[in-house]
Amino acid sequence: MVSKSAQEAASRGALLVEAPHLGTIAVSGKDRQSWLNGLVTSDVAKLRPGHASYGLALVKIGRIVSDVFVLHADDRLLVAGQRDRIALLQDHFEKYLIMEDAAHEDVSSAYAWAFAHGPRAAEVAAAAAAMPGVYAGSVELHGPADGVIAAPAARLAEVLGELAGKEPDTALGSADDAETLRVRRFLPRFGVDFGEKNYPQEAALEKIAVSFSKGCYLGQEVVCRLEMRGHVVKKIVPVRFAGDPPVHGAEVRSADGKVLGSVSSAVPSDGGAVGLAMVRIDFAEPGTKLDVGGREATVLGA
C-alpha cells in the first residue's frame, strides 16, 4: 500500500523514489545521438537538456532486449537499463558500432537513478538538473510527465533529500510506494510484466515507448508491420480484480474456462485490486470479463 504522505505527494506534488534496479551506460562521441537513435524505438535524435526519452532496445526481429531511459548529459548520453542486462545491452550496442564516432561505457558504479511521480514531477526534475553533477529531465508516460534523475551514486540520497526539503508537496517514497503507483498507473516493467520474448505491442508499450515518425531503427520493420496489421496474439492489459490481489503468475481464464494467460502484477486498490495480465488478444477489449482463481476480473481501458 502507498503511505498517506506518499499518496498526497504523488497526487498534489511529486513523490521521489530511488531506482536501484537501473544500471547506466554512457554514450559519447560526435555521432552519439544519431547512432543511438538507430538502436532504440524512441526519438533520441531530438533529445535536449531537460527532457528524457523512454524507449526499447530491440533485436532485428523486433523482440525486446531491454527498456531504456535516455538523458542528455552535456557531451554524453546517459542510458539507464535494467542493471542485470547492462552487459547484454553493451554487447548488443557493440554489434552495431561500425563507422560512427561513438563509444559506450558501463558507468553503473558512478550514477544512481531516481524518479519523480506526480503533477510537479517535471518542475522537480528541473530543480534537480540545476544541481551540480546531476542530470534530469521529464518524460511522458501514462498521465502527467515523470521526472527522471541521474545523480552521482554517492550523492543520490543527499540530492533527493534536498529536493524533498525545498520543493512544495514533495516527499520521499519507498520501493513499495513506487511499485504500487507503477501498477496503479498500469506501467509494465521489464522482467516482471514482459521480457525478451515479447514485442513492444505485446508489452502494450507502443504508445509510450515507440516513435512512428522518426527515422529507421533496428527492429522497426517488424514493429511497424505489427502496428499496421495487428498480428500480435497476446498483450498486456490493465485489469480490475474482485477481492485481494492475485499472486504473480495466477492463471487467467475466460468466463467459460479457457486458459488465456496469467497475472504479472497486482496491488490493492479501492476495496479490490488492480493489475496487469498478459492475455490472448481476442480477450483484451475493455469490459471483457475474466476469471482469476474463481474470482471475477474485468479488463479496463488503457
N, C-alpha and C positions, 0 to 999 in steps of 0.2 A: 504494500500500500504506500501511496505517496503521503508523506507527512503534511500536516496542515500548513506549516511555513513554506514548504516546497511547493505545495499546490497554489498557494497565494502568489508566490514569486512567479511561477510558470503562467499564471492567468493574468497577472497585473504588470509584471516587470520582466525579470529574467532569472532563470534558475541555472546556476553554473554547476556542471558535473565533469569530473575527470574522465578520460577515456584511455585507461591503461592498456586496453586491448589493441591499440594502434601503434604501429611502428612507423618509421619515416625513411623515405628515400629523397635525397636532394638531387635535383636535376639542374645542371649548369651548362654553359656554352651558348654561343650566339643563336643556335637553332633550337634551343630548349623547348620553346613553346610550340613551334610548328612540328617538331619531332614528336613530342608527347601528344600533341593533338591527333596525330595519326595512329595512336595506340590506345586511346580511351574514347568512350562514347560521348562524353560531354565536350562542350566547346571551350578548349583551353587556349586557343589562339587569341581570343579576345580578353583573356583574363587580365585584370588590372589590380593594383593595390586596393585593399578594402573589400574585395569580393573573393569568394571561394567557389570552387566547382565540385559538384558531386557527380561521379561517373563510374563506369565499369571498364576494367581491362578484360578484353575477350581474346580467345583464340580464333583462328581463321574461320572455324565452323560456327562461330557465334556463341559458344558457351563461355561462362564467366570464370576468369582467373581470380579476380578479387574486385570488390568495390573499392573506390578511392576518393579521398578528398584532396583537392589541389589548392594550395595557397601561393599567391605571388609573394616572393620574399626577396625583393630588390633584384640582385643579379642571379637568383636561383628560383626554382620552384620547389616547394616542399610538398611531397606526396605522402599522404597518410594511407596506409593499408593495414589489413589485419596483420598483427605482429608475427604470427606464425606462418605468414605467407610472404614476408618481405624478401627472403632469399629466392623464393619461386618467382616473385614479381621481377626481381633483378635479372634472373636468368631469362625470363620472358622478354624483358626490355632489351637485353643484350643481343638477342637474336635479330633484332630489327634496327640495330645501330650500325649503319654501313658507311655512308659518306658524310653524315651530318656532323656539324660542330656541336656536339652534345656529349655529356658524361653524366653518369649516375653513381651515387654513393649511398651506402646504408649509414644513416646518421641517427638511428633509433636511440642510441645511448645519449645523444646530445639534446633531443627535443622530446617534449611530452605534450599531449593534446588534451583539450577540453572543449566542451560545447556549452553554448548559452541557448536556452529554450524560453520562449515567451515573447510577448509583443514588443519588448525593449531589447531583444537579443541583438539586433543589428547595431543599436546605439552602444550597447555594452561592448560588442566586438570592436567598434570604432575606438572606444576608450582604451581597450586592450592594445590595439595597434599603435597607439601613441606612446606606449611604454617602451623603454629601451630594450632592444633584442627580442621583442615579442612581435609575432606576425598574426594577423587576424583578419577575418572577412565574413561577410554574410552570404548565405546560400539559401535558396528557396526549396523547401521540401514540401511536405503536406502542411498547409496552414501558414502561419506567419514565418518570416525568414528566421533561420537559425544562425547563431554566431559560431564560427569555427576558430579556435585559438591554438596556436603553436607557440610554446614558450620554452626557454632553456629548462631542461629537465629538473635541475636543482632549484629552480625558481618558480615552478608552476604553482605550488601551494601558496607562495607569497603573492603571486600575481592575482590569483583567484580571490584570496583574502582581501587584497586591496580593492579589487573591483566590488566585492560584496559590501565592503565598508563605506564606499563613497558613491556608488550608483544607487539611485532610488529604487525601492521594491526589488532589490537583487539579493539573492541568498545562495548559499552553497547547498548542493544536494548530494545524496548518497548514490551508490551504484543501484540500489533497489529503486530509488526515485527515478533514476534515468531509465531503467528497464520498464517500469510501469508506464511512464509517459510515452516511451517509444511504442509500446504495444497499443496503448490507447489511441495513439495517432496512426496506428496501422502502418508503421515503417518497418519493412522486413530487414533482417540483419543476416549478413553472410555467416555461414556456419551454424545458424540457428533455424532460419526460415528457408533459406536457399543455399545452394553450394555450386561447386564447379561443374556439375552435370546439368545445370539449368541455363536456359536462355533468359535474356532480360524480360521478355514478355511473360515467361513463366513466373518470374520473381515479382511481377507487377511493378517494375521499375522504369518502364519505357517513358512514362510521363515526367519523371523527375530526374532521371539519370542519362537520358539519351537525347542528343540533338539530332533532329531530322533535317536540319537546314545547313549544317556545317559541311565541310569537305569530307573526303574519304577517310576512313579509319579501318583498322583491322577488324574483321567480322561484320562490317557494315552490310555487305550483300545479303547475308543470312538474316540479320535483324530487320532490314527493310522488307525483305520478302515475307517474313513472318507478320510484319505490321500490315502489309498490303493485302495478304491473303488469309491472315488469321488462322494459321495452321497449328498453333500450339494445342496440345491435347489436355494440358492441365495448367493451372495457375494458382497463385496465392490469392486468397480472398479474405476480406475482413468479416468476422463472424461474431454474433452475439449468442452467448450460451446461457441456458437456464441453470441456476444453481452455482456451485463453486467452479472455479476454473479447472478445466480438464488438464491432465498431465501432458507433457510434451510427448508426441507420438501417439496420442489417443486416436483410435480409428474413427474415421468419419464415414457414415453410411447414408444412403438415401432413405426416404420415408418407407420404401418397400424393401430395404435391407441390402441394397447393392453397396459394395465397398467402393468408396470414391477417393479416399486419400487419408490424410492424417493431420492432426493439430500440431503446429510448430511452436506457437507462443500463446499464452493466455494469462490474464490478470483480472482481479476483481474490478467490478465497475457497476455502480448504481443498482445494488441488490442482486446482481448476477455476475456475469463475466463477459469480457470481450477478448478477441484474439485473432490470430491468423491461422489459416489452414490451407494446405495445398489440396485442391480437389479437381476432378475432371471438369473440363471446360464447359460441358453441357449442363453443369450444376453450379455455375459461377455467377448466374444472374442475381442481382439484389432481390431479396424477398424469398429466395429458394429455401425451403425447409429441409433441414438435415437432422441426422440422429447421431449423437455422440454419447456412447455408453448408456443408451436408453433415455437420454435427456434431449429435449428439443433444442435445436440451434437454428439460427437464421442468418443467411448471407446478407451483409449490409452493403450499402452503396459506398463507393470509394471516397 
